[in-house]
Amino acid sequence: MEIRNIAIIAHVDHGKTTLVDQLLKTSGTFRSNEEVNDRAMDSNDIERERGITILAKTTSIMYKGCKINILDTPGHADFGGEVERIMNMVDGCLLLVDAFEGTMPQTRFVLKKALEAHIKPIVCINKVDRANIDIAKTLDEVLTLFIELGAPDDLLDFKVVYASALKGTSSLDPDPNTQVEGMDAVLQMIIDEIPAPKVDETKPFQLQVSLLDYNDFVGRIGIGTIKRGSVHVNDNVTVMKNDGTTATFRVMKLFGYEGLKRLEVESAVAGEIVAIAGYPTINVGETVCDPAHLEALPKIRLDEPTLQMTFGTNTSPFAGKDGKLLTARKIEERLFRETQKDVALKVERIPNSETWIVSGRGELHLSILIENMRREGFELQVSKPEVIIKEIDGVKYEPFEDLEIDVPNEYVGDIMTSMGSRGAELINMDTRETVTKLTYVIASRGLLGFVTNFMTLTKGYGILSHTYKEYRPLTSLALGERPIGVLVATETGQATPYAIEHVEERGIMFIEPGVDVYEGMIVGENRYDIDLAVNVVLKKNLTNVRSSTKDNTVVLKTPRKMSLEACLDYINSDELVEITPSTFRMRKKILNTVERKKYDAHQKALINEK
């Protein structure tokens, strides 16, 4: 049987998952009467809500007698480790580029990973049904990107197919009017252009683990492409571990892929992508092979975490009112379980405490973990994300990122001023009729807390994307702290319209009447750069002159709604975000108003002494 293994790579929201839907439909994978959700590959609730792919997923389709294994990869740089490892499992990639937006930072990031692995690319210009597209310009941008990334000559001569994943049409002609129903043009090009796996079924079994899954019954499950030979359930095989040791185990279960389903199979041969269970601590990069022929494949380099934050048990006055999973033991078990399938995540318990340092690839990476835990019924509190500083030969290094901003021309000045104050280096500026594209290199610290500010500066019209670049010597700029103060509640109780009416002139509120608050909880943003203690539960004194119904005439401003990422972005190092299944609240680490003021005064005195 002919096999093709291919990864679909692209910038965020350029249509990868939607395209896979259409490939599944065109290949006849679904029955005619089968109901299929849009973005069928995004199985996680958060993926479906946000329209992003978090974890790489495998699907398999049959087309004209050829089995095509497709890996739908994440587009966000936070999950770039997944993209890199997937390149070890495939022989080609489909680079998807939005016909309107052109190449973006993550396009560069994922293509760089593919070219480093010398994976043959096909380019698919997607969304050709959009208005005001310039396909020739987009193709020129793609070619320029290939050249900039140093693509070898044999990969520069890439083939191009044009499609509208939304409408389910494709064509080999750049003219949008030539689009025809179905994805036959894309599928045929995959079969014609992507090489079959270079494998030998007659040699001893060998597979390298590139991705992980986890199951409470069998432990870790290693996923990879069989490089040679064949494997059967109950075979004895040897795992060559990353630390140089070996261990022999029995294959308990073997899984293959068909459509969107992962099915148990009895055997598999070279070229197929399989999931293998039987060794509960198997890890990425380890080679599973025939015990009589021990031969390890080259190690897979794993990107190190660049961001860390502290997770802890909830210590707020409202702890235990909402969640079911509250204890340190439950939180530790859950974090450990996550590390079993996410190799980019590191967890370390702080001795003699109920807190853990959790390190990951970025704010999105960590916030997805928090959101999943919240939905599972956990209560916890988390600190401000901090970049991981490395020391090499006595010199401190910090992570830097490539940053690309598309912003309406009238906001360019404000953005450039803000970027300048964060120590960003302007690399390129491309001004068009209504939009300017700014390219920067910036320390990761300079981006902490910037996203919320960015949306305010651009009235929500700006587009921002960034990817990890490299570690550079630590800059002396004081970055990462919010420059503006907050309004902090002094009393515990229920917020009243009367109290909020008098407080909101001080700044912007985050809460509305009827919300339960406690002392030390952040309820709004101050206009000035100092924190202000405010009473938002104050009730109006009732007399024979005033009527209690007068509250009904109070007209309040709409409070600012803060998402989980916005809260993590917003807090300072002396603050926490309290997470519960139904809500999240920002709070001060020291809740008592008097104690907090004493501590702040002491800190200022220490700074002045220095």
Secondary structure, 3 states (H helix, E strand, C coil): CEEEEEEEEECCCCCHHHHHHHHHHHCCCCCCCCCCCCCCCCCCHHHHHHCCCCCCEEEEEEECCEEEEEEECCCCHHHHHHHHHHCCCCCEEEEEEECCCECCHHHHHHHHHHHHCCCEEEEEEECCCCCCCCHHHHHHHHHHHHHHCCCCHHHHCCEEEEEECCCCEEECCCCHHHCEECCHHHHHHHHHHCCCCCCECCCCCEEECCEEEEECCCEEEEEEEEEECEEECCCEEEEECCCCCEEEEECCEEEEEEECEEEECCEEECCCEEEEECCCCCCCCCEEECCCCCCCCCCCCCCCCCEEEEEECCCCCCCCCCCCECCHHHHHHHHHHHHHHCCCCEEEECCCCCEEEEEECCHHHHHHHHHHHHHCCECEEEECCEECCEEECCEEEEEEEEEEEEEEHHHHHHHHHHHHHCCCEEEEEEECCCEEEEEEEEEHHHHCCHHHHHHHHCCCCCEEEEEEEEEEECCCCCCCCCCCCEEEECCCEECCHHHHHHHHHHEEECCCCCCEECCCEEEEEECCCCCEEECCCCCCCCCCCCCHHHHHHCCCCCCCCCCHHHHHHHCCCCEEEEECCCCEEEEECCCCHHHHHHHHHHHHHHHHHC
